[in-house]
Amino acid sequence: MPLLVISTLARSDEIAGLAVPDVFLGCEVPYLHIRENNLRRVKTISWTRKVPIAKKILDLGFREYVAA
């Protein structure tokens, strides 16, 4: 989790509240969709956003982690 926080500049509670459907890996630029889900609420609609995943995170096995 610390690497995702550092590389995305998202808040730690946003990263901790991610669900697998919030992770989009099968596109040109893989990203995390920070949005309301059953684990977390967002305060305002402007807090909803798409955050790119750094290549280094993917190289460290993030795809495999999400798949597991």
N, C-alpha and C positions, 0 to 999 in steps of 0.2 A: 504494500500500500504506500509506503513512503516514496518509492520511486514514481508512482503514478501522480501523487500530489505534487512532487517537485517538477516532473516533466510536463504536467498539464496546467499547473497553477490553479487547479480546482481546490475547493475546500475539502478538508479531510472527511467531513460528514457527507459531502456529496459523493466522494469516492467510496466510502464505507456503505453508502446506501444504493450502490449500483446493483442491478440485477442482470442476469445474462442477456435478457432482451434489450438492455440498454447499451450493449457492446456490439458495434457494427464493424466486422472484420472483412467482409466480402465486397469491399468497394475500393475505388482507386486510392482514397485517403481514409484508412480505418479511423474510426472515431468512437468516443463515448457520448451517449446522448444523456445529458444531465436534464432530468425531467421528473415529474411526480410519478411515483409508482407505489406499490403496496408496502415498501420499506421506508419511504421518505416523502415528505411534502416539499413543495417549493413555495416561497413566500409570495412571489409575484411572477407573472408570465415572463418578465425579462430575465429571470434566473434560469429559465429553460434555454439550453444552448447545446451545440455540438462541439465537442472538444477533440481535436486530432490526437491520435496516439503516436508518440514518438517511435521512430524506427528502432531505436535501441531497445525500447520496451518489448517490441515484437521479437527482436533478435534474442532476447533473454527468455523467450518461451511463453509469452503472454497468450498467444493463440492456443497453445496446448493447455494452458491453465484454464482458460475459458471453456474449452471443449470438455475438460474433465469435470 
